[in-house]
Amino acid sequence: MPATRPASLGSMTRSLGYFTDVALRRQEGSLVQALPDSTVVRSPANPTFWWGNFLLMPAPPAPGDLPVWEAAFTRAHPRAAHRVFGVDLPGPALGGPVADEWRAAGYDVRADTVLTAPRTHAPRRLNRDAQLRVLQGADWDRALALREAVNAADPHGHEPDGYRVFARRKLAAYRAAQAAGHGAVLGAFDDDGRMLSGLGIFDAGDGVARYQSVETHPDARSRGLAGTLVHHAGEWAREHLGARTLVIVADPEYHAQRLYQSVGFTPTEVQIALERRPAE
């Protein structure tokens, strides 16, 4: 039976993806301001975190709205070099003249898949070699090394020095949220203590737990690590967070969505995002 939105969210029209995004940003110390025409999310402790400093639209933009929204973003984030907007309604994907207008201005117009599951099941390729655990102590430095390796291997990766600063701050936010009991970052480690794969999972409220940043070291891929860790984290969240609905978001054009579906997730919504990177 397909997974659905939690019953307690059933009367809401807003996106489940952004409901969980904003909930987790609050846990990390971000400031959320509801304005008459939008919601502003600010993360003063990590100003280069694009999706910690964004504007959430109540509905998709109309033709000709781009200059108005860009002005609103500048007012909300006057020092930001990026421009990112979410749409606080489930899809469909943004298309037609509106999408063309935003793409012409340098934006990536995304329609990510929000997947849900009441629980996961073990992947067919279950990794039994790695050690799975919640990060503690020196594990956080190993998590930073993992994130840097993943970024370095990405053909669309970020400038290394700036990315290192962002990643340190992001992991510090995860660590604080974990210490406060909101969830955890879990890793898969080899016998030498190297972190091979990692992810976060945090309580978004209403019995919903949201996954974050599923990553596997480029040298450790195709070993079943990510699927094994996603399943393990789902069981952890059910036991430790009382999660009844697990939420994960994926790029539909990337193989990760198939991996998530293979352990029990079902596509539930489309999450619309408009993103323009800072100029190189």
Kinemage of the C-alpha trace (Angstrom):
@kinemage 1
@onewidth
@group {chain A} dominant
@subgroup {mainchain}
@vectorlist {calphas} color= white
{ca met a 1} P 0.000 0.000 0.000
{ca pro a 2} L 1.538 3.401 -0.950
{ca ala a 3} L 2.748 5.620 1.873
{ca thr a 4} L 0.811 8.863 2.305
{ca arg a 5} L 1.188 12.158 4.118
{ca pro a 6} L 0.820 11.880 7.905
{ca ala a 7} L -2.816 12.159 9.019
{ca ser a 8} L -1.969 15.176 11.178
{ca leu a 9} L -0.765 17.002 8.045
{ca gly a 10} L -3.689 15.962 5.908
{ca ser a 11} L -5.501 19.300 6.072
{ca met a 12} L -2.377 21.272 5.151
{ca thr a 13} L -1.858 22.428 1.600
{ca arg a 14} L 1.823 23.127 2.037
{ca ser a 15} L 4.620 20.937 0.785
{ca leu a 16} L 5.643 18.058 3.013
{ca gly a 17} L 9.187 18.557 1.751
{ca tyr a 18} L 9.320 22.158 2.941
{ca phe a 19} L 7.418 21.358 6.134
{ca thr a 20} L 10.291 19.060 7.085
{ca asp a 21} L 12.973 21.390 5.688
{ca val a 22} L 11.798 24.305 7.816
{ca ala a 23} L 11.339 22.133 10.909
{ca leu a 24} L 14.927 20.914 10.683
{ca arg a 25} L 16.295 24.382 10.021
{ca arg a 26} L 14.613 25.556 13.240
{ca gln a 27} L 16.304 22.744 15.150
{ca glu a 28} L 19.662 23.848 13.754
{ca gly a 29} L 19.131 27.379 15.006
{ca ser a 30} L 17.864 29.036 11.854
{ca leu a 31} L 15.443 31.962 12.068
{ca val a 32} L 12.083 31.554 10.361
{ca gln a 33} L 10.038 34.689 9.652
{ca ala a 34} L 6.503 34.539 8.254
{ca leu a 35} L 5.763 37.552 6.044
{ca pro a 36} L 2.405 38.354 4.410
{ca asp a 37} L 3.614 37.126 1.016
{ca ser a 38} L 6.355 34.592 1.853
{ca thr a 39} L 8.418 32.867 4.540
{ca val a 40} L 12.046 33.821 5.071
{ca val a 41} L 14.553 31.302 6.430
{ca arg a 42} L 17.886 32.651 7.680
{ca ser a 43} L 20.877 30.762 9.080
{ca pro a 44} L 23.239 33.392 10.506
{ca ala a 45} L 25.699 30.733 11.663
{ca asn a 46} L 26.068 29.412 8.093
{ca pro a 47} L 25.508 32.245 5.596
{ca thr a 48} L 26.742 30.218 2.591
{ca phe a 49} L 24.228 27.420 3.232
{ca trp a 50} L 21.872 28.117 0.324
{ca trp a 51} L 18.938 26.120 1.663
{ca gly a 52} L 19.446 27.590 5.105
{ca asn a 53} L 19.039 31.085 3.649
{ca phe a 54} L 16.121 31.073 1.261
{ca leu a 55} L 12.682 32.434 0.484
{ca leu a 56} L 9.603 30.220 0.491
{ca met a 57} L 6.842 31.267 -1.905
{ca pro a 58} L 3.221 30.426 -1.017
{ca ala a 59} L 2.473 29.399 -4.633
{ca pro a 60} L 4.360 29.048 -7.933
{ca pro a 61} L 5.467 32.317 -9.529
{ca ala a 62} L 3.459 33.749 -12.397
{ca pro a 63} L 4.910 35.035 -15.691
{ca gly a 64} L 6.774 38.296 -15.088
{ca asp a 65} L 7.172 37.705 -11.314
{ca leu a 66} L 10.929 37.116 -11.427
{ca pro a 67} L 12.074 40.722 -10.737
{ca val a 68} L 9.607 41.040 -7.852
{ca trp a 69} L 10.834 37.844 -6.200
{ca glu a 70} L 14.483 38.706 -6.727
{ca ala a 71} L 13.920 42.077 -5.047
{ca ala a 72} L 12.193 40.325 -2.141
{ca phe a 73} L 15.128 37.934 -1.796
{ca thr a 74} L 17.607 40.820 -1.741
{ca arg a 75} L 15.629 42.538 1.009
{ca ala a 76} L 15.597 39.352 3.060
{ca his a 77} L 19.216 38.334 2.373
{ca pro a 78} L 21.085 41.496 1.345
{ca arg a 79} L 24.565 39.937 1.559
{ca ala a 80} L 23.807 36.618 -0.136
{ca ala a 81} L 25.541 35.783 -3.408
{ca his a 82} L 23.085 32.965 -4.162
{ca arg a 83} L 19.373 33.105 -4.948
{ca val a 84} L 17.126 30.218 -3.921
{ca phe a 85} L 13.352 29.930 -3.674
{ca gly a 86} L 11.035 27.135 -2.635
{ca val a 87} L 7.348 26.775 -3.462
{ca asp a 88} L 5.254 25.853 -0.443
{ca leu a 89} L 2.823 23.654 -2.364
{ca pro a 90} L 3.284 20.148 -3.727
{ca gly a 91} L 4.036 19.968 -7.477
{ca pro a 92} L 3.427 19.468 -10.399
{ca ala a 93} L 6.748 20.558 -11.798
{ca leu a 94} L 7.092 24.148 -12.914
{ca gly a 95} L 7.028 24.367 -16.707
{ca gly a 96} L 6.092 26.537 -19.675
{ca pro a 97} L 6.943 30.231 -19.978
{ca val a 98} L 7.515 30.625 -16.234
{ca ala a 99} L 10.209 27.937 -16.130
{ca asp a 100} L 11.760 29.346 -19.317
{ca glu a 101} L 11.905 32.820 -17.771
{ca trp a 102} L 13.710 31.596 -14.658
{ca arg a 103} L 16.108 29.376 -16.594
{ca ala a 104} L 16.998 32.301 -18.864
{ca ala a 105} L 17.975 34.219 -15.719
{ca gly a 106} L 20.390 31.460 -14.698
{ca tyr a 107} L 18.180 29.427 -12.373
{ca asp a 108} L 18.056 25.672 -12.051
{ca val a 109} L 14.327 24.846 -12.007
{ca arg a 110} L 14.034 21.621 -10.018
{ca ala a 111} L 11.231 19.212 -9.298
{ca asp a 112} L 12.555 16.821 -6.660
{ca thr a 113} L 10.685 13.755 -5.478
{ca val a 114} L 9.448 13.598 -1.879
{ca leu a 115} L 9.289 9.940 -0.869
{ca thr a 116} L 7.678 8.528 2.272
{ca ala a 117} L 7.489 5.198 4.079
{ca pro a 118} L 5.986 4.016 7.367
{ca arg a 119} L 9.131 1.923 7.758
{ca thr a 120} L 11.952 0.559 5.622
{ca his a 121} L 13.035 -2.970 4.867
{ca ala a 122} L 16.542 -4.332 4.380
{ca pro a 123} L 18.005 -3.892 0.902
{ca arg a 124} L 18.673 -6.928 -1.242
{ca arg a 125} L 22.351 -6.019 -1.096
{ca leu a 126} L 22.748 -5.710 2.664
{ca asn a 127} L 26.270 -4.732 3.721
{ca arg a 128} L 27.367 -6.810 6.711
{ca asp a 129} L 30.992 -5.678 6.782
{ca ala a 130} L 30.731 -2.037 7.821
{ca gln a 131} L 30.244 -0.902 11.401
{ca leu a 132} L 27.096 1.237 11.747
{ca arg a 133} L 26.851 3.775 14.552
{ca val a 134} L 25.686 7.212 15.630
{ca leu a 135} L 28.543 9.708 15.300
{ca gln a 136} L 30.497 10.509 18.437
{ca gly a 137} L 33.761 12.317 19.177
{ca ala a 138} L 36.316 12.002 16.379
{ca asp a 139} L 33.637 10.611 14.053
{ca trp a 140} L 32.634 14.182 13.271
{ca asp a 141} L 36.072 14.863 11.758
{ca arg a 142} L 35.680 11.668 9.723
{ca ala a 143} L 32.299 12.944 8.535
{ca leu a 144} L 33.942 16.144 7.303
{ca ala a 145} L 36.543 14.118 5.398
{ca leu a 146} L 33.735 12.114 3.789
{ca arg a 147} L 31.851 15.227 2.718
{ca glu a 148} L 34.988 16.761 1.214
{ca ala a 149} L 35.761 13.572 -0.722
{ca val a 150} L 32.219 13.452 -2.117
{ca asn a 151} L 32.405 17.117 -3.152
{ca ala a 152} L 35.819 16.642 -4.793
{ca ala a 153} L 34.501 13.743 -6.884
{ca asp a 154} L 31.386 15.619 -8.022
{ca pro a 155} L 31.822 17.130 -11.517
{ca his a 156} L 29.523 19.951 -10.352
{ca gly a 157} L 31.147 20.240 -6.929
{ca his a 158} L 31.861 23.440 -5.045
{ca glu a 159} L 35.119 25.337 -4.602
{ca pro a 160} L 37.017 23.281 -1.962
{ca asp a 161} L 37.935 25.950 0.592
{ca gly a 162} L 34.499 27.528 0.668
{ca tyr a 163} L 32.868 24.114 0.783
{ca arg a 164} L 35.009 23.085 3.764
{ca val a 165} L 33.803 26.122 5.721
{ca phe a 166} L 30.173 25.388 4.843
{ca ala a 167} L 30.513 21.675 5.670
{ca arg a 168} L 32.118 22.342 9.062
{ca arg a 169} L 29.278 24.674 9.989
{ca lys a 170} L 26.635 22.250 8.731
{ca leu a 171} L 28.075 19.366 10.706
{ca ala a 172} L 28.256 21.594 13.791
{ca ala a 173} L 24.525 22.300 13.402
{ca tyr a 174} L 23.773 18.587 13.034
{ca arg a 175} L 25.904 17.856 16.092
{ca ala a 176} L 24.036 20.411 18.199
{ca ala a 177} L 20.652 19.067 17.050
{ca gln a 178} L 21.810 15.541 17.892
{ca ala a 179} L 22.995 16.628 21.339
{ca ala a 180} L 19.569 18.186 21.947
{ca gly a 181} L 17.878 14.868 21.196
{ca his a 182} L 16.309 15.845 17.867
{ca gly a 183} L 17.873 13.031 15.868
{ca ala a 184} L 21.279 11.778 14.828
{ca val a 185} L 23.919 11.526 12.162
{ca leu a 186} L 24.809 7.904 11.482
{ca gly a 187} L 27.783 6.490 9.665
{ca ala a 188} L 29.105 3.271 8.179
{ca phe a 189} L 32.775 2.720 9.076
{ca asp a 190} L 35.478 0.301 7.980
{ca asp a 191} L 37.781 -1.525 10.373
{ca asp a 192} L 40.292 1.344 10.260
{ca gly a 193} L 37.652 3.828 11.403
{ca arg a 194} L 37.238 5.565 8.048
{ca met a 195} L 33.700 6.790 7.429
{ca leu a 196} L 32.475 5.210 4.199
{ca ser a 197} L 28.881 6.436 4.150
{ca gly a 198} L 26.758 8.762 6.242
{ca leu a 199} L 23.403 10.439 6.650
{ca gly a 200} L 21.333 12.400 9.133
{ca ile a 201} L 17.823 11.664 10.347
{ca phe a 202} L 15.894 14.135 12.493
{ca asp a 203} L 12.463 14.566 14.059
{ca ala a 204} L 10.300 17.056 12.139
{ca gly a 205} L 7.312 16.753 14.480
{ca asp a 206} L 3.941 15.034 14.027
{ca gly a 207} L 5.653 11.636 14.016
{ca val a 208} L 7.660 12.563 10.904
{ca ala a 209} L 11.412 11.955 10.587
{ca arg a 210} L 13.396 13.454 7.716
{ca tyr a 211} L 16.612 12.129 6.220
{ca gln a 212} L 19.486 14.475 5.397
{ca ser a 213} L 22.620 14.278 3.230
{ca val a 214} L 22.918 10.617 2.234
{ca glu a 215} L 26.517 10.304 1.007
{ca thr a 216} L 28.966 7.514 0.186
{ca his a 217} L 32.711 7.878 -0.309
{ca pro a 218} L 33.646 7.617 -4.013
{ca asp a 219} L 35.996 4.711 -3.199
{ca ala a 220} L 33.291 2.762 -1.352
{ca arg a 221} L 30.365 2.843 -3.771
{ca ser a 222} L 28.519 -0.217 -5.094
{ca arg a 223} L 28.867 -2.070 -1.782
{ca gly a 224} L 25.297 -1.659 -0.584
{ca leu a 225} L 26.362 0.870 2.059
{ca ala a 226} L 23.813 3.610 1.374
{ca gly a 227} L 20.824 1.266 1.236
{ca thr a 228} L 21.981 -0.526 4.383
{ca leu a 229} L 22.436 2.767 6.232
{ca val a 230} L 19.078 4.197 5.061
{ca his a 231} L 17.335 1.087 6.397
{ca his a 232} L 19.294 1.132 9.653
{ca ala a 233} L 18.513 4.834 10.175
{ca gly a 234} L 14.811 4.237 9.556
{ca glu a 235} L 14.721 1.582 12.263
{ca trp a 236} L 16.716 3.857 14.554
{ca ala a 237} L 14.212 6.689 14.026
{ca arg a 238} L 11.239 4.443 14.759
{ca glu a 239} L 12.842 3.309 18.003
{ca his a 240} L 14.415 6.541 19.232
{ca leu a 241} L 12.209 9.273 17.720
{ca gly a 242} L 8.861 7.466 17.616
{ca ala a 243} L 8.723 8.082 13.860
{ca arg a 244} L 5.620 6.879 12.066
{ca thr a 245} L 6.427 8.458 8.705
{ca leu a 246} L 9.908 8.576 7.181
{ca val a 247} L 10.592 11.287 4.582
{ca ile a 248} L 13.452 11.512 2.111
{ca val a 249} L 13.894 13.796 -0.915
{ca ala a 250} L 15.654 12.777 -4.125
{ca asp a 251} L 16.530 14.063 -7.574
{ca pro a 252} L 14.349 11.942 -9.896
{ca glu a 253} L 17.112 11.887 -12.508
{ca tyr a 254} L 19.684 10.430 -10.084
{ca his a 255} L 19.981 6.769 -9.129
{ca ala a 256} L 19.368 7.447 -5.420
{ca gln a 257} L 15.592 7.567 -5.894
{ca arg a 258} L 15.606 3.982 -7.134
{ca leu a 259} L 17.718 2.980 -4.145
{ca tyr a 260} L 15.235 4.566 -1.723
{ca gln a 261} L 12.307 2.875 -3.414
{ca ser a 262} L 14.114 -0.455 -3.164
{ca val a 263} L 14.014 -0.244 0.654
{ca gly a 264} L 10.336 0.700 0.881
{ca phe a 265} L 9.919 4.379 -0.002
{ca thr a 266} L 7.104 5.525 -2.292
{ca pro a 267} L 6.969 8.809 -4.266
{ca thr a 268} L 4.400 11.034 -2.551
{ca glu a 269} L 4.892 14.627 -3.745
{ca val a 270} L 6.945 16.856 -6.001
{ca gln a 271} L 9.022 19.581 -4.327
{ca ile a 272} L 9.638 22.653 -6.484
{ca ala a 273} L 12.896 24.575 -6.110
{ca leu a 274} L 14.426 27.514 -7.978
{ca glu a 275} L 18.165 27.842 -7.437
{ca arg a 276} L 20.855 30.113 -8.811
{ca arg a 277} L 24.414 29.507 -7.670
{ca pro a 278} L 26.741 32.390 -6.861
{ca ala a 279} L 28.836 33.542 -9.797
{ca glu a 280} L 32.141 31.650 -9.881
